[in-house]
Amino acid sequence: MLKLASSPDKIDFEPILKGLEVKSCVYRINRDIRFSNDKSPYKSHLGAFIVRGGKKNGDKFAGYYIHIEPEKSIIAGGAYMPPAPWLSAIREKIGEEPNEFIKIINSKDFVKY
């Protein structure tokens, strides 16, 4: 949860992420044009994966993804391309508590955003 700290110009958010640098979270602006008909050199969006230890740890921890683009911006959270054992554990947990999963995905706030 995002909460304001004692100082109005300081925000505490996920203490485990403290000390992360921007360069370890944002993706490069250059596009891979090798196999694309569109040869424009730069992406039209800004993307960042905010996860413990930086984006290279995305296969070890869940995190937050921010994608900023006109008319297509999103903020997401969770596991991105988890390894097989992690994915199996996620699926098993959902299978054990399907009503809780359904409650979450049908909640007004979840559907709204």
Backbone as CSV, one residue per row, in Angstrom:
resi,resn,N_x,N_y,N_z,CA_x,CA_y,CA_z,C_x,C_y,C_z
1,MET,0.822,-1.183,0.000,0.000,0.000,0.000,0.867,1.247,0.000
2,LEU,0.490,2.209,-0.773,1.155,3.498,-0.813,0.669,4.315,0.359
3,LYS,1.596,4.842,1.153,1.176,5.675,2.270,2.155,6.828,2.427
4,LEU,1.647,7.933,2.868,2.488,9.095,3.076,3.297,8.908,4.348
5,ALA,4.543,9.334,4.290,5.417,9.259,5.451,5.273,10.535,6.271
6,SER,6.094,10.660,7.315,6.003,11.820,8.187,6.336,13.116,7.454
7,SER,7.203,13.049,6.471,7.561,14.224,5.692,6.668,14.297,4.461
8,PRO,6.066,15.465,4.177,5.145,15.537,3.037,5.795,15.296,1.678
9,ASP,7.109,15.446,1.580,7.771,15.230,0.300,8.356,13.826,0.176
10,LYS,8.071,12.961,1.131,8.592,11.594,1.111,7.430,10.605,1.117
11,ILE,7.508,9.613,0.272,6.465,8.587,0.221,7.113,7.233,0.491
12,ASP,6.524,6.462,1.394,6.983,5.097,1.661,6.147,4.145,0.827
13,PHE,6.818,3.295,0.065,6.122,2.348,-0.780,6.976,1.100,-0.879
14,GLU,6.436,-0.029,-0.483,7.148,-1.298,-0.583,8.606,-1.166,-0.130
15,PRO,8.858,-1.203,1.151,10.223,-1.029,1.660,11.253,-1.955,1.002
16,ILE,10.823,-3.120,0.531,11.754,-4.062,-0.108,12.355,-3.478,-1.387
17,LEU,11.685,-2.481,-1.962,12.167,-1.859,-3.197,13.104,-0.689,-2.935
18,LYS,13.303,-0.337,-1.690,14.153,0.795,-1.346,15.549,0.609,-1.937
19,GLY,16.076,1.665,-2.521,17.421,1.628,-3.073,17.485,1.250,-4.543
20,LEU,16.366,0.872,-5.132,16.372,0.557,-6.566,16.700,1.809,-7.368
21,GLU,17.474,1.641,-8.407,17.781,2.759,-9.289,16.927,2.660,-10.541
22,VAL,16.644,3.809,-11.127,15.812,3.857,-12.328,16.387,2.955,-13.412
23,LYS,17.697,2.994,-13.597,18.308,2.225,-14.685,18.114,0.714,-14.529
24,SER,17.830,0.242,-13.313,17.616,-1.196,-13.137,16.151,-1.583,-13.341
25,CYS,15.299,-0.600,-13.626,13.862,-0.860,-13.786,13.334,-0.539,-15.183
26,VAL,13.849,0.522,-15.816,13.289,0.943,-17.106,13.895,0.129,-18.245
27,TYR,13.107,-0.001,-19.299,13.571,-0.687,-20.500,14.137,0.332,-21.475
28,ARG,15.036,-0.110,-22.315,15.677,0.803,-23.275,14.646,1.353,-24.255
29,ILE,14.945,2.530,-24.800,14.001,3.173,-25.707,14.172,2.709,-27.148
30,ASN,15.286,2.056,-27.431,15.513,1.588,-28.794,14.687,0.342,-29.079
31,ARG,14.143,0.267,-30.260,13.361,-0.890,-30.690,14.276,-1.914,-31.364
32,ASP,13.892,-3.162,-31.306,14.569,-4.210,-32.073,13.907,-4.220,-33.447
33,ILE,14.590,-3.679,-34.444,13.988,-3.511,-35.771,14.403,-4.603,-36.759
34,ARG,15.143,-5.594,-36.292,15.671,-6.615,-37.202,14.594,-7.330,-37.996
35,PHE,13.480,-7.653,-37.369,12.450,-8.450,-38.042,11.146,-7.684,-38.219
36,SER,11.218,-6.368,-38.200,10.017,-5.538,-38.272,9.987,-4.734,-39.568
37,ASN,8.802,-4.583,-40.130,8.662,-3.711,-41.297,8.789,-2.250,-40.895
38,ASP,8.414,-1.935,-39.654,8.532,-0.576,-39.123,9.968,-0.377,-38.629
39,LYS,10.726,0.436,-39.297,12.141,0.633,-38.963,12.384,1.866,-38.095
40,SER,11.309,2.435,-37.491,11.533,3.571,-36.600,12.384,3.093,-35.421
41,PRO,13.414,3.875,-35.074,14.403,3.386,-34.113,13.968,3.398,-32.652
42,TYR,12.921,4.160,-32.307,12.553,4.296,-30.900,11.153,3.776,-30.613
43,LYS,10.961,3.281,-29.407,9.652,2.828,-28.955,8.755,4.043,-28.752
44,SER,7.469,3.837,-28.837,6.512,4.927,-28.625,5.986,4.936,-27.197
45,HIS,6.602,4.150,-26.323,6.152,4.089,-24.935,7.347,4.005,-23.990
46,LEU,7.068,4.227,-22.724,8.054,4.039,-21.664,7.608,2.833,-20.864
47,GLY,8.490,1.897,-20.626,8.161,0.721,-19.835,9.137,0.545,-18.700
48,ALA,8.620,0.152,-17.534,9.474,-0.106,-16.375,8.901,-1.277,-15.590
49,PHE,9.782,-2.156,-15.134,9.390,-3.275,-14.278,10.069,-3.049,-12.945
50,ILE,9.271,-2.768,-11.931,9.791,-2.440,-10.613,9.673,-3.688,-9.752
51,VAL,10.809,-4.283,-9.474,10.839,-5.554,-8.745,12.098,-5.592,-7.876
52,ARG,12.030,-6.324,-6.788,13.165,-6.437,-5.880,14.430,-6.829,-6.649
53,GLY,15.467,-6.021,-6.531,16.731,-6.307,-7.202,16.784,-5.848,-8.650
54,GLY,15.713,-5.274,-9.173,15.703,-4.796,-10.550,15.065,-5.781,-11.507
55,LYS,14.830,-5.306,-12.729,14.066,-6.087,-13.716,14.694,-7.432,-14.059
56,LYS,15.971,-7.598,-13.828,16.611,-8.887,-14.131,16.201,-9.975,-13.145
57,ASN,15.527,-9.589,-12.061,15.036,-10.565,-11.081,13.559,-10.888,-11.285
58,GLY,13.015,-10.531,-12.436,11.611,-10.766,-12.719,11.219,-12.225,-12.725
59,ASP,12.185,-13.124,-12.904,11.867,-14.554,-12.876,11.947,-15.127,-11.462
60,LYS,12.273,-14.262,-10.487,12.393,-14.717,-9.104,11.324,-14.119,-8.189
61,PHE,10.848,-12.912,-8.539,9.907,-12.195,-7.679,8.811,-11.548,-8.505
62,ALA,7.649,-11.382,-7.891,6.580,-10.607,-8.515,6.925,-9.128,-8.389
63,GLY,6.373,-8.318,-9.266,6.677,-6.896,-9.232,5.572,-6.070,-9.847
64,TYR,5.909,-4.840,-10.185,4.979,-3.891,-10.778,5.476,-3.514,-12.164
65,TYR,4.583,-3.468,-13.128,4.942,-3.040,-14.478,4.194,-1.755,-14.786
66,ILE,4.914,-0.764,-15.281,4.323,0.510,-15.672,4.614,0.708,-17.152
67,HIS,3.565,0.975,-17.909,3.658,1.186,-19.355,2.961,2.500,-19.641
68,ILE,3.715,3.487,-20.124,3.144,4.808,-20.396,3.199,5.068,-21.886
69,GLU,2.007,5.241,-22.458,1.859,5.478,-23.892,0.513,6.171,-24.101
70,PRO,0.441,7.129,-25.018,-0.847,7.802,-25.237,-1.964,6.795,-25.512
71,GLU,-3.054,6.913,-24.779,-4.247,6.085,-24.916,-4.049,4.605,-24.567
72,LYS,-2.859,4.191,-24.124,-2.598,2.773,-23.859,-1.802,2.548,-22.580
73,SER,-1.823,3.476,-21.645,-1.037,3.336,-20.419,-1.670,2.319,-19.481
74,ILE,-0.810,1.562,-18.782,-1.300,0.597,-17.800,-0.343,0.538,-16.620
75,ILE,-0.877,0.125,-15.508,-0.074,-0.232,-14.340,-0.539,-1.627,-13.964
76,ALA,0.397,-2.542,-13.828,0.044,-3.930,-13.539,0.957,-4.472,-12.444
77,GLY,0.555,-5.556,-11.868,1.376,-6.190,-10.848,1.265,-7.693,-10.944
78,GLY,2.325,-8.372,-10.538,2.280,-9.821,-10.525,3.549,-10.441,-11.066
79,ALA,3.428,-11.687,-11.475,4.553,-12.466,-11.987,4.558,-12.397,-13.508
80,TYR,5.704,-12.095,-14.075,5.835,-12.038,-15.534,6.680,-13.217,-15.997
81,MET,6.091,-14.066,-16.805,6.761,-15.254,-17.334,7.458,-16.060,-16.230
82,PRO,6.695,-16.464,-15.207,7.332,-17.197,-14.108,7.864,-18.551,-14.567
83,PRO,8.950,-19.013,-13.952,9.469,-20.346,-14.286,8.430,-21.417,-13.928
84,ALA,8.559,-22.576,-14.529,7.562,-23.646,-14.396,7.196,-23.985,-12.945
85,PRO,8.166,-24.143,-12.027,7.772,-24.489,-10.649,6.937,-23.392,-9.982
86,TRP,7.289,-22.146,-10.270,6.565,-21.008,-9.704,5.152,-20.960,-10.293
87,LEU,5.026,-21.139,-11.607,3.725,-21.135,-12.262,2.845,-22.269,-11.725
88,SER,3.436,-23.434,-11.515,2.679,-24.567,-10.965,2.157,-24.241,-9.574
89,ALA,2.984,-23.582,-8.760,2.568,-23.215,-7.403,1.426,-22.201,-7.440
90,ILE,1.494,-21.242,-8.368,0.420,-20.252,-8.509,-0.877,-20.958,-8.898
91,ARG,-0.799,-21.824,-9.879,-1.997,-22.547,-10.343,-2.566,-23.443,-9.238
92,GLU,-1.672,-24.078,-8.487,-2.118,-24.951,-7.402,-2.852,-24.147,-6.325
93,LYS,-2.317,-22.978,-5.984,-2.946,-22.126,-4.967,-4.329,-21.669,-5.438
94,ILE,-4.441,-21.282,-6.699,-5.743,-20.882,-7.240,-6.704,-22.069,-7.210
95,GLY,-6.214,-23.256,-7.542,-7.039,-24.460,-7.522,-7.511,-24.828,-6.126
96,GLU,-6.686,-24.532,-5.117,-7.051,-24.829,-3.731,-8.094,-23.851,-3.190
97,GLU,-8.057,-22.622,-3.673,-8.962,-21.584,-3.162,-9.647,-20.850,-4.325
98,PRO,-10.416,-21.576,-5.149,-11.025,-20.938,-6.319,-12.005,-19.827,-5.958
99,ASN,-12.726,-19.971,-4.855,-13.696,-18.939,-4.470,-13.000,-17.624,-4.133
100,GLU,-11.851,-17.699,-3.505,-11.090,-16.487,-3.179,-10.604,-15.809,-4.459
101,PHE,-10.136,-16.598,-5.419,-9.686,-16.052,-6.702,-10.844,-15.374,-7.440
102,ILE,-11.983,-16.035,-7.485,-13.166,-15.483,-8.157,-13.612,-14.198,-7.469
103,LYS,-13.572,-14.187,-6.136,-13.937,-12.988,-5.380,-13.030,-11.814,-5.767
104,ILE,-11.744,-12.067,-5.903,-10.782,-11.008,-6.263,-11.052,-10.493,-7.668
105,ILE,-11.166,-11.383,-8.640,-11.299,-10.917,-10.032,-12.679,-10.333,-10.338
106,ASN,-13.651,-10.590,-9.477,-14.982,-10.005,-9.678,-15.228,-8.766,-8.811
107,SER,-14.244,-8.391,-7.974,-14.430,-7.220,-7.127,-14.561,-5.961,-7.992
108,LYS,-15.362,-5.014,-7.534,-15.621,-3.793,-8.292,-14.326,-3.049,-8.638
109,ASP,-13.420,-2.927,-7.666,-12.169,-2.202,-7.922,-11.297,-2.916,-8.946
110,PHE,-11.237,-4.240,-8.868,-10.421,-4.998,-9.828,-10.977,-4.815,-11.230
111,VAL,-12.276,-4.970,-11.380,-12.916,-4.842,-12.688,-12.775,-3.407,-13.213
112,LYS,-12.918,-2.450,-12.333,-12.839,-1.035,-12.719,-11.471,-0.694,-13.305
113,TYR,-10.422,-1.210,-12.673,-9.072,-0.847,-13.128,-8.441,-1.899,-13.993
